Every structure is written in C-alpha cells, then in structure tokens.
C-alpha cells in the first residue's frame, strides 16, 4: 500500500508539472464540442439498423452516471438532437459530425502522448482515419450495449415471473449492473491508454491508471452531485449560462482524472524501469 500511495503522489506531481490542468481544459472543451456530433452519428446508426430508441437509452444511462445538474443542463439540447429528422446515413451533416467527434479522440491522443513521453510521428491522415474508426467502433459498441440494456429489463421481468425470484434479487441485479458499468468504463479507458499513443502500451503498464480513473470518476460524479445539492447554485453567478458552465467544470474535472491516470501509469512504468536498471547494476536506486 505505501508503494501505491507513493506512485499516486508521483502521478499527481507529473500531472501538475506536465500542465495536465491546462490540457484538461482543452479536453473538456473538445469533449463538449464532440458530444453532440457523436449523438448525431449514433442516432443515424440506430435508425439505419432499425432501432432508433437505443440512442435515447444510451443517453438515459449516461445521465444516470453523471451528476443530476449536468443531466438537467444537457437534457433539453440532447433531446433536440435526438428528435431532429435528418437524411440518409451518408449525409454531409453526418460526415461533419464524424469529423468533429474524431477531434475529441485527437485531444485524448495528444494528452496520452504527452503523458507517456511519446513523440507523434505518424502522418495526420493516418491519425485522423484511426480517430474516425474509433468513433465508428465506439458508436457500434454503444448501440450494441444499448440494445442489451433495452432487452435486459424485459428478460429480467420474464425471469422474475417465471422463477418467482425474491425482491432482494432486483436490488442485487441493480448492483450487478453498476459493477458491469464500472468494468466497461475500465475496459474503455484501458483500450484508449494502450492503443491511442504513438507507441503502443502494454496492459500491465496501463491497467492501474485506468482502474483508478474509473473509480475516481464514479466518486467525482457522486461528490459533485452532493456538492451542488447542498453548497452552491451556479445560476446565481452565471444566470442562464449556469448549466453550461457547470457542465464544462464537470468535464474539466473528468479530464483531469483521465490525465492523472496516464501520468500515474507513466510514473509506475518509470519506477519499474528504474528498478530493473538497479537489478542489472546500471543505474541508481529508485525513490
């Protein structure tokens, strides 16, 4: 445990020294800019496969994980995006939405390269194609997960009526869904850490930061909700823009946690390499 706490301290120090707070602002803005274009792509994809309600299901579950005030600020605009009628799948607006959404992936790639000390040498077109593939793959997986969410309650209702399961089983099922959501979040973070940097990272080098980021993000959402419900009202300071400012603050805090996870992974990897160097007799002992 002391070793882990020392590495966490190292991750915090690296986040501060490498300008993680500053780059988190860029990530937050890009995430806000990319969120709605991703929804446009998701609704178009859902309509293409004949399941338009899955996009709404995905949003509802995202808002379940986010603080209530953030959901209240975004929900009207999200509903407008989801209900707007558009043309076919390959319209100009959808192409533009994909491009903007892929810019969010590029922002994540930039902070990961910086955290892991990797210099980007791949050409622009290759990076952008990869980012577009990430967005399209993410949309497809989101659609599949949303379909499972829609089918899940129906299946559970059949099992409950058929097997006469006790009431406590429903609570256990809710807890299991939360655990599955946390595992999925960890898996997504681990894949991003491992694949987006110019130099691929091994799972053993990224799992700790991804796991702590997932846990910290859940704690952040809970704490942020408690803080807003008991201590402050952004509307008193920012008026009608309070919801927008609040959402950006939440996105910024989430981005800081993501960058910290990458810096923590880098600190752990540096420590491991230093110990290997000592074991081979070619370097000083690590702290």
C-alpha positions, 0 to 999 in steps of 0.5 A: 500500500505505501508503494501505491500511495507513493506512485499516486503522489508521483502521478499527481506531481507529473500531472501538475508539472506536465500542465495536465490542468491546462490540457484538461481544459482543452479536453473538456472543451473538445469533449463538449464540442464532440458530444453532440456530433457523436449523438448525431452519428449514433442516432443515424446508426440506430435508425439505419439498423432499425432501432432508433430508441437505443440512442435515447437509452444510451443517453438515459444511462449516461445521465444516470452516471453523471451528476443530476445538474449536468443531466438537467443542463444537457437534457433539453439540447440532447433531446433536440438532437435526438428528435431532429429528422435528418437524411440518409446515413451518408449525409454531409451533416453526418460526415461533419459530425464524424469529423468533429467527434474524431477531434475529441479522440485527437485531444485524448491522443495528444494528452496520452502522448504527452503523458507517456513521453511519446513523440507523434510521428505518424502522418495526420491522415493516418491519425485522423482515419484511426480517430474516425474508426474509433468513433465508428467502433465506439458508436457500434459498441454503444448501440450494441450495449444499448440494445442489451440494456433495452432487452435486459429489463424485459428478460429480467421481468420474464425471469422474475415471473417465471422463477418467482425470484425474491425482491432482494434479487432486483436490488442485487441485479441493480448492483450487478449492473453498476459493477458491469458499468464500472468494468466497461468504463475500465475496459474503455479507458484501458483500450484508449491508454494502450492503443491511442499513443504513438507507441503502443502500451502494454496492459500491465503498464496501463491497467492501474491508471485506468482502474483508478480513473474509473473509480475516481470518476464514479466518486467525482460524479457522486461528490459533485452531485452532493456538492451542488445539492447542498453548497452552491447554485451556479445560476446565481453567478452565471444566470442562464449560462449556469448549466453550461458552465457547470457542465464544462467544470464537470468535464474539466474535472473528468479530464483531469482524472483521465490525465492523472491516470496516464501520468500515474501509469507513466510514473509506475512504468518509470519506477519499474524501469528504474528498478530493473536498471538497479537489478542489472547494476546500471543505474541508481536506486529508485525513490 
